[in-house]
Amino acid sequence: MPISVLTIVLVSVIGGLLYAAYEQHVKLQISKNNNQQDSETQQQMAALKNELKSLKKL
């Protein structure tokens, strides 16, 4: 096998692996961000429910 073909194959395989790792990293970051937003939203909803209960008492 000529060295140029081997080089092309190696670069392609390594590039594909690096891209897959980067893609997983990005998905993990998005997931963490969504979890944080979900928790903030739940806290805001709890606060609004408490305010609504206070208003209903009036």
mmCIF file of the N, C-alpha and C atoms, coordinates in Angstrom:
data_MODEL
# 
_entry.id   MODEL 
# 
loop_
_atom_site.group_PDB 
_atom_site.id 
_atom_site.type_symbol 
_atom_site.label_atom_id 
_atom_site.label_alt_id 
_atom_site.label_comp_id 
_atom_site.label_asym_id 
_atom_site.label_entity_id 
_atom_site.label_seq_id 
_atom_site.pdbx_PDB_ins_code 
_atom_site.Cartn_x 
_atom_site.Cartn_y 
_atom_site.Cartn_z 
_atom_site.occupancy 
_atom_site.B_iso_or_equiv 
_atom_site.pdbx_formal_charge 
_atom_site.auth_seq_id 
_atom_site.auth_comp_id 
_atom_site.auth_asym_id 
_atom_site.auth_atom_id 
_atom_site.pdbx_PDB_model_num 
ATOM 1   N N  . MET A 1 1  ? 0.850   -1.173 0.000  1.00 0.00 ? 1  MET A N  1 
ATOM 2   C CA . MET A 1 1  ? 0.000   0.000  0.000  1.00 0.00 ? 1  MET A CA 1 
ATOM 3   C C  . MET A 1 1  ? 0.898   1.239  0.000  1.00 0.00 ? 1  MET A C  1 
ATOM 4   N N  . PRO A 1 2  ? 0.669   2.149  -0.927 1.00 0.00 ? 2  PRO A N  1 
ATOM 5   C CA . PRO A 1 2  ? 1.493   3.368  -0.972 1.00 0.00 ? 2  PRO A CA 1 
ATOM 6   C C  . PRO A 1 2  ? 1.304   4.207  0.299  1.00 0.00 ? 2  PRO A C  1 
ATOM 7   N N  . ILE A 1 3  ? 2.339   4.910  0.647  1.00 0.00 ? 3  ILE A N  1 
ATOM 8   C CA . ILE A 1 3  ? 2.339   5.720  1.872  1.00 0.00 ? 3  ILE A CA 1 
ATOM 9   C C  . ILE A 1 3  ? 1.288   6.826  1.810  1.00 0.00 ? 3  ILE A C  1 
ATOM 10  N N  . SER A 1 4  ? 0.998   7.368  0.638  1.00 0.00 ? 4  SER A N  1 
ATOM 11  C CA . SER A 1 4  ? 0.014   8.448  0.527  1.00 0.00 ? 4  SER A CA 1 
ATOM 12  C C  . SER A 1 4  ? -1.392  7.937  0.847  1.00 0.00 ? 4  SER A C  1 
ATOM 13  N N  . VAL A 1 5  ? -1.703  6.722  0.423  1.00 0.00 ? 5  VAL A N  1 
ATOM 14  C CA . VAL A 1 5  ? -3.021  6.145  0.722  1.00 0.00 ? 5  VAL A CA 1 
ATOM 15  C C  . VAL A 1 5  ? -3.140  5.900  2.221  1.00 0.00 ? 5  VAL A C  1 
ATOM 16  N N  . LEU A 1 6  ? -2.093  5.371  2.816  1.00 0.00 ? 6  LEU A N  1 
ATOM 17  C CA . LEU A 1 6  ? -2.085  5.117  4.257  1.00 0.00 ? 6  LEU A CA 1 
ATOM 18  C C  . LEU A 1 6  ? -2.250  6.422  5.035  1.00 0.00 ? 6  LEU A C  1 
ATOM 19  N N  . THR A 1 7  ? -1.593  7.469  4.591  1.00 0.00 ? 7  THR A N  1 
ATOM 20  C CA . THR A 1 7  ? -1.701  8.777  5.244  1.00 0.00 ? 7  THR A CA 1 
ATOM 21  C C  . THR A 1 7  ? -3.130  9.303  5.157  1.00 0.00 ? 7  THR A C  1 
ATOM 22  N N  . ILE A 1 8  ? -3.731  9.196  3.992  1.00 0.00 ? 8  ILE A N  1 
ATOM 23  C CA . ILE A 1 8  ? -5.108  9.665  3.810  1.00 0.00 ? 8  ILE A CA 1 
ATOM 24  C C  . ILE A 1 8  ? -6.062  8.887  4.712  1.00 0.00 ? 8  ILE A C  1 
ATOM 25  N N  . VAL A 1 9  ? -5.887  7.590  4.787  1.00 0.00 ? 9  VAL A N  1 
ATOM 26  C CA . VAL A 1 9  ? -6.755  6.758  5.631  1.00 0.00 ? 9  VAL A CA 1 
ATOM 27  C C  . VAL A 1 9  ? -6.582  7.136  7.098  1.00 0.00 ? 9  VAL A C  1 
ATOM 28  N N  . LEU A 1 10 ? -5.351  7.274  7.551  1.00 0.00 ? 10 LEU A N  1 
ATOM 29  C CA . LEU A 1 10 ? -5.102  7.626  8.950  1.00 0.00 ? 10 LEU A CA 1 
ATOM 30  C C  . LEU A 1 10 ? -5.672  8.998  9.305  1.00 0.00 ? 10 LEU A C  1 
ATOM 31  N N  . VAL A 1 11 ? -5.473  9.961  8.438  1.00 0.00 ? 11 VAL A N  1 
ATOM 32  C CA . VAL A 1 11 ? -6.005  11.305 8.690  1.00 0.00 ? 11 VAL A CA 1 
ATOM 33  C C  . VAL A 1 11 ? -7.527  11.264 8.748  1.00 0.00 ? 11 VAL A C  1 
ATOM 34  N N  . SER A 1 12 ? -8.143  10.514 7.865  1.00 0.00 ? 12 SER A N  1 
ATOM 35  C CA . SER A 1 12 ? -9.606  10.408 7.856  1.00 0.00 ? 12 SER A CA 1 
ATOM 36  C C  . SER A 1 12 ? -10.135 9.750  9.126  1.00 0.00 ? 12 SER A C  1 
ATOM 37  N N  . VAL A 1 13 ? -9.509  8.670  9.539  1.00 0.00 ? 13 VAL A N  1 
ATOM 38  C CA . VAL A 1 13 ? -9.961  7.954  10.737 1.00 0.00 ? 13 VAL A CA 1 
ATOM 39  C C  . VAL A 1 13 ? -9.770  8.827  11.976 1.00 0.00 ? 13 VAL A C  1 
ATOM 40  N N  . ILE A 1 14 ? -8.610  9.425  12.113 1.00 0.00 ? 14 ILE A N  1 
ATOM 41  C CA . ILE A 1 14 ? -8.339  10.264 13.281 1.00 0.00 ? 14 ILE A CA 1 
ATOM 42  C C  . ILE A 1 14 ? -9.262  11.482 13.284 1.00 0.00 ? 14 ILE A C  1 
ATOM 43  N N  . GLY A 1 15 ? -9.477  12.069 12.137 1.00 0.00 ? 15 GLY A N  1 
ATOM 44  C CA . GLY A 1 15 ? -10.393 13.210 12.039 1.00 0.00 ? 15 GLY A CA 1 
ATOM 45  C C  . GLY A 1 15 ? -11.812 12.823 12.436 1.00 0.00 ? 15 GLY A C  1 
ATOM 46  N N  . GLY A 1 16 ? -12.261 11.670 11.992 1.00 0.00 ? 16 GLY A N  1 
ATOM 47  C CA . GLY A 1 16 ? -13.597 11.196 12.357 1.00 0.00 ? 16 GLY A CA 1 
ATOM 48  C C  . GLY A 1 16 ? -13.725 10.964 13.851 1.00 0.00 ? 16 GLY A C  1 
ATOM 49  N N  . LEU A 1 17 ? -12.700 10.380 14.456 1.00 0.00 ? 17 LEU A N  1 
ATOM 50  C CA . LEU A 1 17 ? -12.731 10.153 15.902 1.00 0.00 ? 17 LEU A CA 1 
ATOM 51  C C  . LEU A 1 17 ? -12.740 11.471 16.678 1.00 0.00 ? 17 LEU A C  1 
ATOM 52  N N  . LEU A 1 18 ? -11.933 12.424 16.244 1.00 0.00 ? 18 LEU A N  1 
ATOM 53  C CA . LEU A 1 18 ? -11.909 13.725 16.910 1.00 0.00 ? 18 LEU A CA 1 
ATOM 54  C C  . LEU A 1 18 ? -13.243 14.442 16.775 1.00 0.00 ? 18 LEU A C  1 
ATOM 55  N N  . TYR A 1 19 ? -13.853 14.356 15.609 1.00 0.00 ? 19 TYR A N  1 
ATOM 56  C CA . TYR A 1 19 ? -15.154 14.989 15.404 1.00 0.00 ? 19 TYR A CA 1 
ATOM 57  C C  . TYR A 1 19 ? -16.216 14.341 16.292 1.00 0.00 ? 19 TYR A C  1 
ATOM 58  N N  . ALA A 1 20 ? -16.207 13.018 16.402 1.00 0.00 ? 20 ALA A N  1 
ATOM 59  C CA . ALA A 1 20 ? -17.175 12.315 17.247 1.00 0.00 ? 20 ALA A CA 1 
ATOM 60  C C  . ALA A 1 20 ? -16.996 12.707 18.716 1.00 0.00 ? 20 ALA A C  1 
ATOM 61  N N  . ALA A 1 21 ? -15.760 12.825 19.165 1.00 0.00 ? 21 ALA A N  1 
ATOM 62  C CA . ALA A 1 21 ? -15.504 13.227 20.545 1.00 0.00 ? 21 ALA A CA 1 
ATOM 63  C C  . ALA A 1 21 ? -15.990 14.650 20.794 1.00 0.00 ? 21 ALA A C  1 
ATOM 64  N N  . TYR A 1 22 ? -15.742 15.545 19.858 1.00 0.00 ? 22 TYR A N  1 
ATOM 65  C CA . TYR A 1 22 ? -16.195 16.930 19.984 1.00 0.00 ? 22 TYR A CA 1 
ATOM 66  C C  . TYR A 1 22 ? -17.722 16.995 20.017 1.00 0.00 ? 22 TYR A C  1 
ATOM 67  N N  . GLU A 1 23 ? -18.363 16.217 19.166 1.00 0.00 ? 23 GLU A N  1 
ATOM 68  C CA . GLU A 1 23 ? -19.825 16.190 19.110 1.00 0.00 ? 23 GLU A CA 1 
ATOM 69  C C  . GLU A 1 23 ? -20.405 15.729 20.451 1.00 0.00 ? 23 GLU A C  1 
ATOM 70  N N  . GLN A 1 24 ? -19.810 14.713 21.060 1.00 0.00 ? 24 GLN A N  1 
ATOM 71  C CA . GLN A 1 24 ? -20.266 14.242 22.364 1.00 0.00 ? 24 GLN A CA 1 
ATOM 72  C C  . GLN A 1 24 ? -20.054 15.316 23.436 1.00 0.00 ? 24 GLN A C  1 
ATOM 73  N N  . HIS A 1 25 ? -18.945 16.021 23.351 1.00 0.00 ? 25 HIS A N  1 
ATOM 74  C CA . HIS A 1 25 ? -18.664 17.103 24.296 1.00 0.00 ? 25 HIS A CA 1 
ATOM 75  C C  . HIS A 1 25 ? -19.727 18.195 24.203 1.00 0.00 ? 25 HIS A C  1 
ATOM 76  N N  . VAL A 1 26 ? -20.084 18.576 22.998 1.00 0.00 ? 26 VAL A N  1 
ATOM 77  C CA . VAL A 1 26 ? -21.093 19.615 22.793 1.00 0.00 ? 26 VAL A CA 1 
ATOM 78  C C  . VAL A 1 26 ? -22.446 19.146 23.323 1.00 0.00 ? 26 VAL A C  1 
ATOM 79  N N  . LYS A 1 27 ? -22.815 17.898 23.051 1.00 0.00 ? 27 LYS A N  1 
ATOM 80  C CA . LYS A 1 27 ? -24.089 17.373 23.551 1.00 0.00 ? 27 LYS A CA 1 
ATOM 81  C C  . LYS A 1 27 ? -24.125 17.381 25.076 1.00 0.00 ? 27 LYS A C  1 
ATOM 82  N N  . LEU A 1 28 ? -23.016 17.047 25.710 1.00 0.00 ? 28 LEU A N  1 
ATOM 83  C CA . LEU A 1 28 ? -22.946 17.058 27.168 1.00 0.00 ? 28 LEU A CA 1 
ATOM 84  C C  . LEU A 1 28 ? -23.124 18.468 27.713 1.00 0.00 ? 28 LEU A C  1 
ATOM 85  N N  . GLN A 1 29 ? -22.483 19.440 27.082 1.00 0.00 ? 29 GLN A N  1 
ATOM 86  C CA . GLN A 1 29 ? -22.611 20.823 27.521 1.00 0.00 ? 29 GLN A CA 1 
ATOM 87  C C  . GLN A 1 29 ? -24.050 21.313 27.378 1.00 0.00 ? 29 GLN A C  1 
ATOM 88  N N  . ILE A 1 30 ? -24.704 20.965 26.281 1.00 0.00 ? 30 ILE A N  1 
ATOM 89  C CA . ILE A 1 30 ? -26.093 21.362 26.060 1.00 0.00 ? 30 ILE A CA 1 
ATOM 90  C C  . ILE A 1 30 ? -26.991 20.721 27.116 1.00 0.00 ? 30 ILE A C  1 
ATOM 91  N N  . SER A 1 31 ? -26.742 19.458 27.400 1.00 0.00 ? 31 SER A N  1 
ATOM 92  C CA . SER A 1 31 ? -27.532 18.747 28.405 1.00 0.00 ? 31 SER A CA 1 
ATOM 93  C C  . SER A 1 31 ? -27.384 19.395 29.781 1.00 0.00 ? 31 SER A C  1 
ATOM 94  N N  . LYS A 1 32 ? -26.171 19.743 30.160 1.00 0.00 ? 32 LYS A N  1 
ATOM 95  C CA . LYS A 1 32 ? -25.942 20.405 31.449 1.00 0.00 ? 32 LYS A CA 1 
ATOM 96  C C  . LYS A 1 32 ? -26.669 21.740 31.502 1.00 0.00 ? 32 LYS A C  1 
ATOM 97  N N  . ASN A 1 33 ? -26.603 22.485 30.413 1.00 0.00 ? 33 ASN A N  1 
ATOM 98  C CA . ASN A 1 33 ? -27.254 23.794 30.348 1.00 0.00 ? 33 ASN A CA 1 
ATOM 99  C C  . ASN A 1 33 ? -28.766 23.642 30.484 1.00 0.00 ? 33 ASN A C  1 
ATOM 100 N N  . ASN A 1 34 ? -29.341 22.647 29.803 1.00 0.00 ? 34 ASN A N  1 
ATOM 101 C CA . ASN A 1 34 ? -30.788 22.420 29.873 1.00 0.00 ? 34 ASN A CA 1 
ATOM 102 C C  . ASN A 1 34 ? -31.204 22.025 31.280 1.00 0.00 ? 34 ASN A C  1 
ATOM 103 N N  . ASN A 1 35 ? -30.407 21.185 31.947 1.00 0.00 ? 35 ASN A N  1 
ATOM 104 C CA . ASN A 1 35 ? -30.729 20.779 33.311 1.00 0.00 ? 35 ASN A CA 1 
ATOM 105 C C  . ASN A 1 35 ? -30.724 21.978 34.253 1.00 0.00 ? 35 ASN A C  1 
ATOM 106 N N  . GLN A 1 36 ? -29.777 22.872 34.062 1.00 0.00 ? 36 GLN A N  1 
ATOM 107 C CA . GLN A 1 36 ? -29.692 24.062 34.896 1.00 0.00 ? 36 GLN A CA 1 
ATOM 108 C C  . GLN A 1 36 ? -30.914 24.945 34.655 1.00 0.00 ? 36 GLN A C  1 
ATOM 109 N N  . GLN A 1 37 ? -31.312 25.115 33.393 1.00 0.00 ? 37 GLN A N  1 
ATOM 110 C CA . GLN A 1 37 ? -32.478 25.933 33.081 1.00 0.00 ? 37 GLN A CA 1 
ATOM 111 C C  . GLN A 1 37 ? -33.744 25.300 33.641 1.00 0.00 ? 37 GLN A C  1 
ATOM 112 N N  . ASP A 1 38 ? -33.853 23.967 33.594 1.00 0.00 ? 38 ASP A N  1 
ATOM 113 C CA . ASP A 1 38 ? -35.015 23.283 34.134 1.00 0.00 ? 38 ASP A CA 1 
ATOM 114 C C  . ASP A 1 38 ? -35.128 23.528 35.637 1.00 0.00 ? 38 ASP A C  1 
ATOM 115 N N  . SER A 1 39 ? -34.023 23.458 36.334 1.00 0.00 ? 39 SER A N  1 
ATOM 116 C CA . SER A 1 39 ? -34.049 23.670 37.780 1.00 0.00 ? 39 SER A CA 1 
ATOM 117 C C  . SER A 1 39 ? -34.420 25.111 38.100 1.00 0.00 ? 39 SER A C  1 
ATOM 118 N N  . GLU A 1 40 ? -33.919 26.077 37.349 1.00 0.00 ? 40 GLU A N  1 
ATOM 119 C CA . GLU A 1 40 ? -34.275 27.480 37.561 1.00 0.00 ? 40 GLU A CA 1 
ATOM 120 C C  . GLU A 1 40 ? -35.760 27.702 37.294 1.00 0.00 ? 40 GLU A C  1 
ATOM 121 N N  . THR A 1 41 ? -36.279 27.074 36.251 1.00 0.00 ? 41 THR A N  1 
ATOM 122 C CA . THR A 1 41 ? -37.699 27.204 35.920 1.00 0.00 ? 41 THR A CA 1 
ATOM 123 C C  . THR A 1 41 ? -38.561 26.625 37.029 1.00 0.00 ? 41 THR A C  1 
ATOM 124 N N  . GLN A 1 42 ? -38.177 25.490 37.574 1.00 0.00 ? 42 GLN A N  1 
ATOM 125 C CA . GLN A 1 42 ? -38.948 24.883 38.663 1.00 0.00 ? 42 GLN A CA 1 
ATOM 126 C C  . GLN A 1 42 ? -38.932 25.780 39.904 1.00 0.00 ? 42 GLN A C  1 
ATOM 127 N N  . GLN A 1 43 ? -37.822 26.412 40.187 1.00 0.00 ? 43 GLN A N  1 
ATOM 128 C CA . GLN A 1 43 ? -37.754 27.331 41.327 1.00 0.00 ? 43 GLN A CA 1 
ATOM 129 C C  . GLN A 1 43 ? -38.668 28.530 41.106 1.00 0.00 ? 43 GLN A C  1 
ATOM 130 N N  . GLN A 1 44 ? -38.668 29.060 39.885 1.00 0.00 ? 44 GLN A N  1 
ATOM 131 C CA . GLN A 1 44 ? -39.531 30.199 39.582 1.00 0.00 ? 44 GLN A CA 1 
ATOM 132 C C  . GLN A 1 44 ? -41.001 29.810 39.688 1.00 0.00 ? 44 GLN A C  1 
ATOM 133 N N  . MET A 1 45 ? -41.348 28.607 39.215 1.00 0.00 ? 45 MET A N  1 
ATOM 134 C CA . MET A 1 45 ? -42.728 28.153 39.298 1.00 0.00 ? 45 MET A CA 1 
ATOM 135 C C  . MET A 1 45 ? -43.160 27.987 40.754 1.00 0.00 ? 45 MET A C  1 
ATOM 136 N N  . ALA A 1 46 ? -42.289 27.468 41.602 1.00 0.00 ? 46 ALA A N  1 
ATOM 137 C CA . ALA A 1 46 ? -42.614 27.311 43.022 1.00 0.00 ? 46 ALA A CA 1 
ATOM 138 C C  . ALA A 1 46 ? -42.848 28.675 43.666 1.00 0.00 ? 46 ALA A C  1 
ATOM 139 N N  . ALA A 1 47 ? -42.020 29.643 43.321 1.00 0.00 ? 47 ALA A N  1 
ATOM 140 C CA . ALA A 1 47 ? -42.187 30.992 43.865 1.00 0.00 ? 47 ALA A CA 1 
ATOM 141 C C  . ALA A 1 47 ? -43.510 31.596 43.399 1.00 0.00 ? 47 ALA A C  1 
ATOM 142 N N  . LEU A 1 48 ? -43.854 31.398 42.137 1.00 0.00 ? 48 LEU A N  1 
ATOM 143 C CA . LEU A 1 48 ? -45.120 31.925 41.619 1.00 0.00 ? 48 LEU A CA 1 
ATOM 144 C C  . LEU A 1 48 ? -46.320 31.245 42.276 1.00 0.00 ? 48 LEU A C  1 
ATOM 145 N N  . LYS A 1 49 ? -46.218 29.954 42.534 1.00 0.00 ? 49 LYS A N  1 
ATOM 146 C CA . LYS A 1 49 ? -47.306 29.244 43.209 1.00 0.00 ? 49 LYS A CA 1 
ATOM 147 C C  . LYS A 1 49 ? -47.501 29.790 44.618 1.00 0.00 ? 49 LYS A C  1 
ATOM 148 N N  . ASN A 1 50 ? -46.398 30.068 45.305 1.00 0.00 ? 50 ASN A N  1 
ATOM 149 C CA . ASN A 1 50 ? -46.492 30.641 46.648 1.00 0.00 ? 50 ASN A CA 1 
ATOM 150 C C  . ASN A 1 50 ? -47.142 32.015 46.605 1.00 0.00 ? 50 ASN A C  1 
ATOM 151 N N  . GLU A 1 51 ? -46.775 32.816 45.636 1.00 0.00 ? 51 GLU A N  1 
ATOM 152 C CA . GLU A 1 51 ? -47.395 34.139 45.480 1.00 0.00 ? 51 GLU A CA 1 
ATOM 153 C C  . GLU A 1 51 ? -48.875 34.016 45.188 1.00 0.00 ? 51 GLU A C  1 
ATOM 154 N N  . LEU A 1 52 ? -49.240 33.061 44.351 1.00 0.00 ? 52 LEU A N  1 
ATOM 155 C CA . LEU A 1 52 ? -50.648 32.848 44.015 1.00 0.00 ? 52 LEU A CA 1 
ATOM 156 C C  . LEU A 1 52 ? -51.443 32.423 45.249 1.00 0.00 ? 52 LEU A C  1 
ATOM 157 N N  . LYS A 1 53 ? -50.870 31.553 46.061 1.00 0.00 ? 53 LYS A N  1 
ATOM 158 C CA . LYS A 1 53 ? -51.538 31.143 47.300 1.00 0.00 ? 53 LYS A CA 1 
ATOM 159 C C  . LYS A 1 53 ? -51.747 32.353 48.205 1.00 0.00 ? 53 LYS A C  1 
ATOM 160 N N  . SER A 1 54 ? -50.739 33.233 48.289 1.00 0.00 ? 54 SER A N  1 
ATOM 161 C CA . SER A 1 54 ? -50.858 34.435 49.119 1.00 0.00 ? 54 SER A CA 1 
ATOM 162 C C  . SER A 1 54 ? -51.964 35.329 48.603 1.00 0.00 ? 54 SER A C  1 
ATOM 163 N N  . LEU A 1 55 ? -52.060 35.467 47.287 1.00 0.00 ? 55 LEU A N  1 
ATOM 164 C CA . LEU A 1 55 ? -53.084 36.324 46.702 1.00 0.00 ? 55 LEU A CA 1 
ATOM 165 C C  . LEU A 1 55 ? -54.484 35.740 46.896 1.00 0.00 ? 55 LEU A C  1 
ATOM 166 N N  . LYS A 1 56 ? -54.592 34.424 46.853 1.00 0.00 ? 56 LYS A N  1 
ATOM 167 C CA . LYS A 1 56 ? -55.887 33.782 47.050 1.00 0.00 ? 56 LYS A CA 1 
ATOM 168 C C  . LYS A 1 56 ? -56.387 33.986 48.479 1.00 0.00 ? 56 LYS A C  1 
ATOM 169 N N  . LYS A 1 57 ? -55.465 34.070 49.425 1.00 0.00 ? 57 LYS A N  1 
ATOM 170 C CA . LYS A 1 57 ? -55.852 34.276 50.822 1.00 0.00 ? 57 LYS A CA 1 
ATOM 171 C C  . LYS A 1 57 ? -56.443 35.671 51.029 1.00 0.00 ? 57 LYS A C  1 
ATOM 172 N N  . LEU A 1 58 ? -56.045 36.612 50.183 1.00 0.00 ? 58 LEU A N  1 
ATOM 173 C CA . LEU A 1 58 ? -56.559 37.990 50.329 1.00 0.00 ? 58 LEU A CA 1 
ATOM 174 C C  . LEU A 1 58 ? -57.937 38.028 49.805 1.00 0.00 ? 58 LEU A C  1 
# 
